[in-house]
Amino acid sequence: MRVSWDLTQPVETHPLEDKLYTLHFSCLRDCKQVMEGGPWIFKGDAVILAPYNGFSKPCTIYLDMLAIWIRVHDLPNDFVDMVKSLAA
């Protein structure tokens, strides 16, 4: 992921449990870029990120949302309201 994220400094990865890791960034700019960028995919799976203070129990961090964007071309006017409600 380091290449995809175009990081300037190394990032330390520490496994917590199956498919759950903590990342320790050496550079605040890199951390901000990764947290605000995306959506990210690794080996076909979505990468869901959340801030972590290092003291809380990892199970208390909710990883239940993934920000994505879609682009729909030539959407008929009848569908605009339905798409807005789905997006909300």
N, CA, C and O atoms as a GROMACS GRO file, in nm:
protein
  352
    1MET      N    1   0.082  -0.119   0.000
    1MET     CA    2   0.000   0.000   0.000
    1MET      C    3   0.087   0.125   0.000
    1MET      O    4   0.042   0.231  -0.045
    2ARG      N    5   0.209   0.116   0.050
    2ARG     CA    6   0.296   0.234   0.058
    2ARG      C    7   0.314   0.300  -0.078
    2ARG      O    8   0.314   0.422  -0.088
    3VAL      N    9   0.329   0.220  -0.182
    3VAL     CA   10   0.346   0.274  -0.317
    3VAL      C   11   0.216   0.340  -0.363
    3VAL      O   12   0.219   0.450  -0.419
    4SER      N   13   0.104   0.275  -0.340
    4SER     CA   14  -0.025   0.331  -0.379
    4SER      C   15  -0.053   0.463  -0.307
    4SER      O   16  -0.109   0.556  -0.365
    5TRP      N   17  -0.013   0.469  -0.182
    5TRP     CA   18  -0.037   0.590  -0.102
    5TRP      C   19   0.066   0.699  -0.132
    5TRP      O   20   0.045   0.814  -0.093
    6ASP      N   21   0.175   0.665  -0.198
    6ASP     CA   22   0.281   0.762  -0.231
    6ASP      C   23   0.333   0.831  -0.105
    6ASP      O   24   0.337   0.954  -0.097
    7LEU      N   25   0.374   0.751  -0.007
    7LEU     CA   26   0.421   0.803   0.121
    7LEU      C   27   0.565   0.853   0.111
    7LEU      O   28   0.645   0.802   0.033
    8THR      N   29   0.595   0.954   0.192
    8THR     CA   30   0.731   1.006   0.195
    8THR      C   31   0.817   0.935   0.299
    8THR      O   32   0.940   0.931   0.287
    9GLN      N   33   0.754   0.879   0.402
    9GLN     CA   34   0.824   0.811   0.511
    9GLN      C   35   0.768   0.670   0.529
    9GLN      O   36   0.656   0.642   0.485
   10PRO      N   37   0.844   0.581   0.592
   10PRO     CA   38   0.793   0.446   0.617
   10PRO      C   39   0.673   0.448   0.712
   10PRO      O   40   0.657   0.540   0.792
   11VAL      N   41   0.590   0.346   0.701
   11VAL     CA   42   0.476   0.327   0.792
   11VAL      C   43   0.491   0.189   0.855
   11VAL      O   44   0.519   0.091   0.787
   12GLU      N   45   0.473   0.183   0.988
   12GLU     CA   46   0.482   0.056   1.059
   12GLU      C   47   0.343  -0.007   1.067
   12GLU      O   48   0.245   0.061   1.100
   13THR      N   49   0.335  -0.135   1.037
   13THR     CA   50   0.210  -0.209   1.042
   13THR      C   51   0.218  -0.311   1.155
   13THR      O   52   0.312  -0.389   1.161
   14HIS      N   53   0.119  -0.310   1.243
   14HIS     CA   54   0.115  -0.403   1.355
   14HIS      C   55  -0.016  -0.480   1.352
   14HIS      O   56  -0.123  -0.419   1.365
   15PRO      N   57  -0.012  -0.613   1.337
   15PRO     CA   58  -0.138  -0.690   1.336
   15PRO      C   59  -0.201  -0.695   1.475
   15PRO      O   60  -0.132  -0.710   1.575
   16LEU      N   61  -0.332  -0.682   1.479
   16LEU     CA   62  -0.408  -0.695   1.604
   16LEU      C   63  -0.481  -0.828   1.607
   16LEU      O   64  -0.474  -0.902   1.705
   17GLU      N   65  -0.552  -0.856   1.499
   17GLU     CA   66  -0.621  -0.983   1.483
   17GLU      C   67  -0.643  -1.003   1.334
   17GLU      O   68  -0.594  -0.925   1.253
   18ASP      N   69  -0.717  -1.107   1.298
   18ASP     CA   70  -0.738  -1.137   1.156
   18ASP      C   71  -0.793  -1.017   1.081
   18ASP      O   72  -0.901  -0.968   1.113
   19LYS      N   73  -0.719  -0.970   0.982
   19LYS     CA   74  -0.757  -0.858   0.895
   19LYS      C   75  -0.778  -0.727   0.970
   19LYS      O   76  -0.853  -0.641   0.923
   20LEU      N   77  -0.712  -0.710   1.085
   20LEU     CA   78  -0.720  -0.586   1.161
   20LEU      C   79  -0.579  -0.546   1.203
   20LEU      O   80  -0.508  -0.623   1.266
   21TYR      N   81  -0.539  -0.425   1.166
   21TYR     CA   82  -0.403  -0.378   1.190
   21TYR      C   83  -0.404  -0.236   1.242
   21TYR      O   84  -0.500  -0.161   1.223
   22THR      N   85  -0.296  -0.199   1.309
   22THR     CA   86  -0.272  -0.058   1.337
   22THR      C   87  -0.158  -0.013   1.247
   22THR      O   88  -0.067  -0.089   1.215
   23LEU      N   89  -0.166   0.112   1.206
   23LEU     CA   90  -0.063   0.172   1.122
   23LEU      C   91  -0.002   0.287   1.199
   23LEU      O   92  -0.074   0.370   1.254
   24HIS      N   93   0.131   0.293   1.203
   24HIS     CA   94   0.200   0.403   1.270
   24HIS      C   95   0.276   0.480   1.164
   24HIS      O   96   0.375   0.431   1.108
   25PHE      N   97   0.230   0.601   1.137
   25PHE     CA   98   0.291   0.686   1.035
   25PHE      C   99   0.403   0.768   1.096
   25PHE      O  100   0.389   0.820   1.207
   26SER      N  101   0.513   0.781   1.025
   26SER     CA  102   0.626   0.863   1.069
   26SER      C  103   0.605   1.009   1.035
   26SER      O  104   0.673   1.097   1.088
   27CYS      N  105   0.511   1.036   0.947
   27CYS     CA  106   0.492   1.171   0.894
   27CYS      C  107   0.343   1.206   0.901
   27CYS      O  108   0.259   1.132   0.850
   28LEU      N  109   0.310   1.319   0.963
   28LEU     CA  110   0.172   1.362   0.975
   28LEU      C  111   0.108   1.385   0.839
   28LEU      O  112  -0.010   1.355   0.820
   29ARG      N  113   0.184   1.437   0.744
   29ARG     CA  114   0.133   1.460   0.609
   29ARG      C  115   0.091   1.330   0.544
   29ARG      O  116  -0.014   1.323   0.479
   30ASP      N  117   0.173   1.225   0.561
   30ASP     CA  118   0.139   1.093   0.507
   30ASP      C  119   0.010   1.040   0.568
   30ASP      O  120  -0.077   0.989   0.497
   31CYS      N  121  -0.001   1.053   0.700
   31CYS     CA  122  -0.121   1.005   0.770
   31CYS      C  123  -0.245   1.078   0.719
   31CYS      O  124  -0.347   1.015   0.689
   32LYS      N  125  -0.237   1.208   0.708
   32LYS     CA  126  -0.350   1.287   0.661
   32LYS      C  127  -0.387   1.249   0.518
   32LYS      O  128  -0.505   1.238   0.485
   33GLN      N  129  -0.287   1.229   0.435
   33GLN     CA  130  -0.311   1.191   0.295
   33GLN      C  131  -0.384   1.057   0.286
   33GLN      O  132  -0.477   1.043   0.206
   34VAL      N  133  -0.344   0.962   0.366
   34VAL     CA  134  -0.407   0.829   0.364
   34VAL      C  135  -0.549   0.835   0.422
   34VAL      O  136  -0.641   0.776   0.365
   35MET      N  137  -0.565   0.905   0.534
   35MET     CA  138  -0.696   0.911   0.598
   35MET      C  139  -0.798   0.987   0.514
   35MET      O  140  -0.916   0.953   0.514
   36GLU      N  141  -0.754   1.090   0.444
   36GLU     CA  142  -0.847   1.172   0.366
   36GLU      C  143  -0.859   1.126   0.221
   36GLU      O  144  -0.953   1.164   0.151
   37GLY      N  145  -0.765   1.046   0.176
   37GLY     CA  146  -0.770   0.996   0.039
   37GLY      C  147  -0.861   0.876   0.028
   37GLY      O  148  -0.939   0.847   0.119
   38GLY      N  149  -0.851   0.808  -0.082
   38GLY     CA  150  -0.928   0.686  -0.098
   38GLY      C  151  -1.054   0.709  -0.177
   38GLY      O  152  -1.075   0.818  -0.229
   39PRO      N  153  -1.138   0.610  -0.186
   39PRO     CA  154  -1.135   0.483  -0.114
   39PRO      C  155  -1.017   0.395  -0.156
   39PRO      O  156  -0.970   0.403  -0.269
   40TRP      N  157  -0.972   0.313  -0.064
   40TRP     CA  158  -0.856   0.227  -0.087
   40TRP      C  159  -0.901   0.082  -0.099
   40TRP      O  160  -0.994   0.039  -0.032
   41ILE      N  161  -0.831   0.008  -0.186
   41ILE     CA  162  -0.857  -0.135  -0.205
   41ILE      C  163  -0.724  -0.208  -0.202
   41ILE      O  164  -0.626  -0.163  -0.262
   42PHE      N  165  -0.720  -0.320  -0.131
   42PHE     CA  166  -0.600  -0.403  -0.125
   42PHE      C  167  -0.639  -0.546  -0.155
   42PHE      O  168  -0.719  -0.606  -0.083
   43LYS      N  169  -0.581  -0.601  -0.261
   43LYS     CA  170  -0.609  -0.739  -0.304
   43LYS      C  171  -0.759  -0.766  -0.316
   43LYS      O  172  -0.807  -0.872  -0.276
   44GLY      N  173  -0.832  -0.668  -0.371
   44GLY     CA  174  -0.974  -0.684  -0.395
   44GLY      C  175  -1.064  -0.655  -0.276
   44GLY      O  176  -1.186  -0.661  -0.289
   45ASP      N  177  -1.006  -0.624  -0.162
   45ASP     CA  178  -1.085  -0.594  -0.042
   45ASP      C  179  -1.077  -0.446  -0.009
   45ASP      O  180  -0.973  -0.382  -0.029
   46ALA      N  181  -1.187  -0.390   0.041
   46ALA     CA  182  -1.188  -0.251   0.083
   46ALA      C  183  -1.100  -0.234   0.206
   46ALA      O  184  -1.099  -0.319   0.295
   47VAL      N  185  -1.028  -0.124   0.211
   47VAL     CA  186  -0.948  -0.089   0.328
   47VAL      C  187  -1.023   0.020   0.402
   47VAL      O  188  -1.040   0.131   0.352
   48ILE      N  189  -1.070  -0.012   0.522
   48ILE     CA  190  -1.145   0.082   0.603
   48ILE      C  191  -1.053   0.134   0.712
   48ILE      O  192  -0.995   0.057   0.788
   49LEU      N  193  -1.041   0.266   0.720
   49LEU     CA  194  -0.950   0.330   0.814
   49LEU      C  195  -1.027   0.414   0.914
   49LEU      O  196  -1.129   0.474   0.881
   50ALA      N  197  -0.977   0.418   1.037
   50ALA     CA  198  -1.034   0.503   1.141
   50ALA      C  199  -0.922   0.550   1.232
   50ALA      O  200  -0.826   0.476   1.254
   51PRO      N  201  -0.931   0.671   1.283
   51PRO     CA  202  -0.829   0.719   1.376
   51PRO      C  203  -0.827   0.630   1.501
   51PRO      O  204  -0.930   0.581   1.546
   52TYR      N  205  -0.708   0.613   1.556
   52TYR     CA  206  -0.691   0.529   1.675
   52TYR      C  207  -0.588   0.594   1.764
   52TYR      O  208  -0.480   0.630   1.717
   53ASN      N  209  -0.618   0.610   1.892
   53ASN     CA  210  -0.528   0.678   1.983
   53ASN      C  211  -0.422   0.587   2.045
   53ASN      O  212  -0.331   0.636   2.113
   54GLY      N  213  -0.432   0.458   2.023
   54GLY     CA  214  -0.332   0.366   2.076
   54GLY      C  215  -0.360   0.317   2.217
   54GLY      O  216  -0.291   0.229   2.267
   55PHE      N  217  -0.461   0.374   2.282
   55PHE     CA  218  -0.492   0.336   2.419
   55PHE      C  219  -0.626   0.262   2.431
   55PHE      O  220  -0.641   0.174   2.516
   56SER      N  221  -0.721   0.297   2.349
   56SER     CA  222  -0.853   0.234   2.354
   56SER      C  223  -0.844   0.089   2.309
   56SER      O  224  -0.750   0.049   2.241
   57LYS      N  225  -0.943   0.011   2.348
   57LYS     CA  226  -0.951  -0.126   2.298
   57LYS      C  227  -0.989  -0.118   2.151
   57LYS      O  228  -1.083  -0.047   2.115
   58PRO      N  229  -0.919  -0.191   2.066
   58PRO     CA  230  -0.951  -0.186   1.922
   58PRO      C  231  -1.096  -0.222   1.892
   58PRO      O  232  -1.152  -0.174   1.793
   59CYS      N  233  -1.157  -0.307   1.973
   59CYS     CA  234  -1.296  -0.347   1.947
   59CYS      C  235  -1.394  -0.231   1.966
   59CYS      O  236  -1.509  -0.241   1.925
   60THR      N  237  -1.348  -0.121   2.026
   60THR     CA  238  -1.436  -0.005   2.045
   60THR      C  239  -1.434   0.090   1.924
   60THR      O  240  -1.511   0.186   1.919
   61ILE      N  241  -1.346   0.063   1.829
   61ILE     CA  242  -1.337   0.146   1.709
   61ILE      C  243  -1.433   0.089   1.606
   61ILE      O  244  -1.421  -0.028   1.567
   62TYR      N  245  -1.529   0.170   1.562
   62TYR     CA  246  -1.628   0.124   1.465
   62TYR      C  247  -1.572   0.135   1.323
   62TYR      O  248  -1.531   0.243   1.280
   63LEU      N  249  -1.573   0.025   1.254
   63LEU     CA  250  -1.530   0.019   1.115
   63LEU      C  251  -1.649  -0.022   1.029
   63LEU      O  252  -1.644  -0.122   0.957
   64ASP      N  253  -1.756   0.056   1.039
   64ASP     CA  254  -1.880   0.019   0.974
   64ASP      C  255  -1.920   0.112   0.860
   64ASP      O  256  -2.031   0.103   0.809
   65MET      N  257  -1.830   0.202   0.821
   65MET     CA  258  -1.861   0.292   0.711
   65MET      C  259  -1.744   0.299   0.613
   65MET      O  260  -1.627   0.292   0.652
   66LEU      N  261  -1.778   0.314   0.488
   66LEU     CA  262  -1.677   0.327   0.384
   66LEU      C  263  -1.723   0.437   0.289
   66LEU      O  264  -1.827   0.425   0.225
   67ALA      N  265  -1.645   0.542   0.281
   67ALA     CA  266  -1.679   0.652   0.191
   67ALA      C  267  -1.641   0.612   0.049
   67ALA      O  268  -1.526   0.577   0.021
   68ILE      N  269  -1.738   0.618  -0.040
   68ILE     CA  270  -1.713   0.587  -0.181
   68ILE      C  271  -1.777   0.695  -0.266
   68ILE      O  272  -1.860   0.772  -0.218
   69TRP      N  273  -1.740   0.699  -0.389
   69TRP     CA  274  -1.805   0.789  -0.483
   69TRP      C  275  -1.840   0.711  -0.607
   69TRP      O  276  -1.771   0.616  -0.646
   70ILE      N  277  -1.948   0.753  -0.669
   70ILE     CA  278  -1.990   0.693  -0.795
   70ILE      C  279  -2.023   0.806  -0.892
   70ILE      O  280  -2.054   0.917  -0.851
   71ARG      N  281  -2.016   0.775  -1.016
   71ARG     CA  282  -2.050   0.871  -1.120
   71ARG      C  283  -2.148   0.803  -1.215
   71ARG      O  284  -2.119   0.698  -1.271
   72VAL      N  285  -2.263   0.865  -1.231
   72VAL     CA  286  -2.366   0.810  -1.318
   72VAL      C  287  -2.389   0.910  -1.431
   72VAL      O  288  -2.420   1.027  -1.408
   73HIS      N  289  -2.375   0.863  -1.552
   73HIS     CA  290  -2.396   0.947  -1.669
   73HIS      C  291  -2.538   0.928  -1.722
   73HIS      O  292  -2.593   0.818  -1.717
   74ASP      N  293  -2.595   1.035  -1.772
   74ASP     CA  294  -2.726   1.032  -1.840
   74ASP      C  295  -2.836   0.969  -1.756
   74ASP      O  296  -2.914   0.888  -1.805
   75LEU      N  297  -2.841   1.007  -1.629
   75LEU     CA  298  -2.946   0.956  -1.541
   75LEU      C  299  -3.080   1.022  -1.577
   75LEU      O  300  -3.088   1.145  -1.580
   76PRO      N  301  -3.183   0.943  -1.604
   76PRO     CA  302  -3.314   1.002  -1.634
   76PRO      C  303  -3.364   1.085  -1.516
   76PRO      O  304  -3.339   1.050  -1.400
   77ASN      N  305  -3.435   1.193  -1.543
   77ASN     CA  306  -3.484   1.284  -1.439
   77ASN      C  307  -3.569   1.213  -1.335
   77ASN      O  308  -3.570   1.253  -1.219
   78ASP      N  309  -3.641   1.110  -1.375
   78ASP     CA  310  -3.728   1.037  -1.281
   78ASP      C  311  -3.649   0.968  -1.169
   78ASP      O  312  -3.707   0.935  -1.066
   79PHE      N  313  -3.520   0.946  -1.187
   79PHE     CA  314  -3.440   0.873  -1.090
   79PHE      C  315  -3.360   0.964  -0.997
   79PHE      O  316  -3.300   0.916  -0.901
   80VAL      N  317  -3.358   1.094  -1.022
   80VAL     CA  318  -3.276   1.184  -0.943
   80VAL      C  319  -3.314   1.181  -0.796
   80VAL      O  320  -3.225   1.170  -0.711
   81ASP      N  321  -3.441   1.191  -0.762
   81ASP     CA  322  -3.485   1.189  -0.622
   81ASP      C  323  -3.451   1.056  -0.554
   81ASP      O  324  -3.411   1.053  -0.438
   82MET      N  325  -3.468   0.946  -0.627
   82MET     CA  326  -3.438   0.815  -0.569
   82MET      C  327  -3.288   0.804  -0.539
   82MET      O  328  -3.250   0.753  -0.434
   83VAL      N  329  -3.205   0.851  -0.629
   83VAL     CA  330  -3.060   0.844  -0.607
   83VAL      C  331  -3.019   0.933  -0.489
   83VAL      O  332  -2.933   0.894  -0.410
   84LYS      N  333  -3.078   1.049  -0.476
   84LYS     CA  334  -3.048   1.137  -0.363
   84LYS      C  335  -3.083   1.071  -0.231
   84LYS      O  336  -3.007   1.081  -0.135
   85SER      N  337  -3.197   1.004  -0.224
   85SER     CA  338  -3.236   0.938  -0.099
   85SER      C  339  -3.146   0.818  -0.069
   85SER      O  340  -3.113   0.793   0.047
   86LEU      N  341  -3.105   0.745  -0.170
   86LEU     CA  342  -3.013   0.633  -0.149
   86LEU      C  343  -2.877   0.683  -0.102
   86LEU      O  344  -2.814   0.621  -0.016
   87ALA      N  345  -2.832   0.793  -0.158
   87ALA     CA  346  -2.701   0.848  -0.121
   87ALA      C  347  -2.700   0.902   0.022
   87ALA      O  348  -2.596   0.902   0.087
   88ALA      N  349  -2.815   0.947   0.069
   88ALA     CA  350  -2.823   1.000   0.206
   88ALA      C  351  -2.811   0.887   0.307
   88ALA      O  352  -2.815   0.911   0.427
   0.00000   0.00000   0.00000
